[in-house]
Amino acid sequence: MKQAHLSTPTSPPSVFSGFNFPHSKELLKVFRKTFGLHEFRKNQLEAINATLQGEDCFVLMPTGGGKSLTYQLPGVLTGGVTVVVSPLKSLIQDQVQKLVSLEIPAVHLSGDIDPGMAESVYRQLSYRDPVIKLLYVTPEKISASPKLISIMEHLYMRGMLARFVIDEAHCVSQWGHDFRPDYKRLCRLREKFPGVPFIALTATATPRVRKDILHQLGMKNPQTFTSSFDRSNLQFEVREKKPSKLVGEIAELICKHYRNKSGIVYCLSRKECETTAKELQSKGINASAYHAGQSDRERVMIQRMWITDEYQVVCATIAFGMGIDKANVRFVFHFSIPKSMEGFYQEAGRAGRDGDPARCIVFYSYKDVTRLRRMIEQEPGNYEAMKVHRDNLYRLVQFCENRADCRRLQLLQYFGEMWTPNCRRNTQTVCSNCSSNVSFTSVNFTDEAKEMIAFIKQVTGGPSANRGRKGARWGQQFTLNYFIDVFMGSTLAKVTQNGHNSSPVFGLMKKKKFQRGDCERLLRKMVIDGILQENLHIGVHDQAISYATTGPKAPDVLSGRKQVDLRVTEGRAARASLSAPQKRENEVHQALLNELRATCRNMANSMGINPVAIFSDDTLREMAANPPYAMEELLEITGVTELKAKRFGQSFLEVVYKFLPQLIPGRRRKHQSVSTNGQEGGGKRKRQTSANNKRTTKRAKTQQGGKKAKAPKRNGTNSRASPAQPAPNAWMSKASNNDGGMSKFQFRKSGAGGLGGGLGLMPDPKLKRARSFLSGPGQFMG
Ligand SMILES: Nc1ncnc2c1ncn2[C@@H]1O[C@H](COP(=O)(O)OP(=O)(O)OP(=O)(O)O)[C@@H](O)[C@H]1O
């Protein structure tokens, strides 16, 4: 694989870098002579040095990044046997073959090894100084074979158990996409063989899964080596799926751009694999199906023929491809959506391992979500596991639906990387969102959402009414599509028969000049956000039907604690009668967010640290959506600790101050509280505007149509004043003081009459809590 060009922040040199270790000379010799390699990739040398020093290691590298070397090379160098736990027989066989081809003594004990061979392996392992350097096993083998455990005990007693390698370590976490119960039992190895170092490796893990992996494996203080997950040579695209035309579309893509080029088409079911392969064949493409319904032999043969390019395309279920080291895969298409972001990234990552451009397209249809949900709910397992899978699926849906943010950025953010890739730099790999010339803007649909929720609740009886497969219900059952019909003013018979054409919400979205697609996206977003929910039922013909009802977050919307925004194309936004001030406000908040991000990036670059070590993007979004005007308000923002506020806060407040003239429009802002008597404010803390800025006062007056704003007091206090409101000119002087400014900001009281008749801007802590990554400005797009 060619080295990807990464614009990630550079990590500081590790204590494990370099060649000044006792083992370094021998290491270089084996690296060059045995493995035939010349240059280490990022983090390889560091991880190898660390494990050779007896450290536990956690290695996170993207697919094809070169993880195997980080344990194979130490395996060769160290005395004793390195035990590698790997999830798939095919993967194990492939690795063992490769090692043997390099004349490295490697063996496996996977399920289908013949008994004579297994005996021979056991015998060799019982020698005082075994020749075997790497022993590959499945986690199931470790769980089920007392003989293997006993062999390992003997190795351990003789000091010949060099290390344990946990490959595809995300399988240990049930928050991951590929949970394997036997992986979870691997922590027993730690108890049984104390002092034997572990290496856990994975190509896909969110911060949450990473934490869980270490917890599950009992790795308390590992050396962690993380490479960027960016695969800059991959082009990401999500296309609308038109089922009846899809195979034709795929065939055309292959014939036009990938004639005789290798690729994978991932399908959801065996049947889909078969029919897709057949149809591609009928269009002259050399394709084969690959799925669990075929015999092991058949699958091995298909895999081999694809690796050697005898088959151009494999139409496969997800079981295909893990660990296959085929460099020249030019495309990975998802005929139906994958089950999770991790699954998607792992599958897509099988393209372009040689570093040349490759294309990854997901064909997305919301109908597939119902199919997948049904599959998830039919899988054996407890409710928790099912819920995790369902959440993973909805996260992927959210990715597919977001047509505004860079796809690469979305993926990297999902994996916890906080930097902005320059996706547009390369026209061959620019993602479908960055190459689109449609511009988006955010529209607040909270009022409409409230009406919809009230209607759905009224007709369905709320969430408790539709629970259970055949549960008792007081309300009626309707699908999300039915509600879309109602809100779009459809005159379908079922709508009129139910009398919903006379409801006030009938045609609500049509009146807003919305297209059906936009209305669909809004309702799906409400499902993703938990404002609505879909309950899966099995119909009379064994068909899965999802009935919609209100979700757990609906009360937050009704009470005004949660806002419902949808990104729509600007033209549509205008048609949706977004008021001019509303639009201006959105733009200001977006511009503020951009500048906050730039500040964070620049600071991080100058300090040589990751921007996330300063503030996460979620924190910056919250800051932009609800700008802090003082240090104490900054401290209210999720992710801002006192230490961070002290170290970095001033720079961020200065950015906010720069936007003050636009942020003080003298009218009620989004997150303001309104007391029952119509007076605003009334909360413990109010974000209030500075009073002694004449420019803004004047502006506020104008915006109120000439209504006189309450005269600001210069240094007085006011019952509705925030205790921390520096005047802009005072802020500027604070900024130059360079003392962190914290104490002064906290205790200085400026004039507090506020603008626009003393409008207090109070952050609503509940709203902040409810604000997910979806609801910040610029997040969710339709
Ligand atoms: N330092 C290096 N120089 C050149 N090639 C390398 C280097 N390290 C690894 N490779 C090659 O890169 C390819 C991918 O490596 P490897 O199979 O270890 O990736 P991986 O991270 O385990 O991927 P996956 O997640 O798909 O299993 C292999 O062909 C390997 O030989």
The ligand as an ORCA input file, in Angstrom:
! r2SCAN-3c Opt
* xyz 0 1
  N       6.525     -1.559      6.177
  C       5.931     -2.083      5.111
  N       6.404     -1.843      3.876
  C       5.793     -2.360      2.793
  N       4.715     -3.160      2.840
  C       4.206     -3.438      4.042
  C       4.774     -2.918      5.244
  N       4.043     -3.372      6.283
  C       3.065     -4.131      5.761
  N       3.146     -4.168      4.424
  C       2.243     -4.852      3.495
  O       0.978     -4.213      3.509
  C      -0.051     -5.154      3.286
  C      -1.110     -5.025      4.354
  O      -0.564     -5.406      5.577
  P      -1.439     -6.190      6.645
  O      -2.101     -7.371      6.043
  O      -0.588     -6.397      7.835
  O      -2.516     -5.100      6.920
  P      -3.563     -5.089      8.090
  O      -3.417     -3.783      8.783
  O      -3.432     -6.305      8.925
  O      -4.912     -5.094      7.264
  P      -6.332     -5.783      7.620
  O      -6.980     -4.880      8.611
  O      -7.022     -5.792      6.325
  O      -6.047     -7.126      8.148
  C       0.609     -6.510      3.279
  O       0.786     -6.910      1.950
  C       1.944     -6.267      3.927
  O       2.931     -7.160      3.482
*
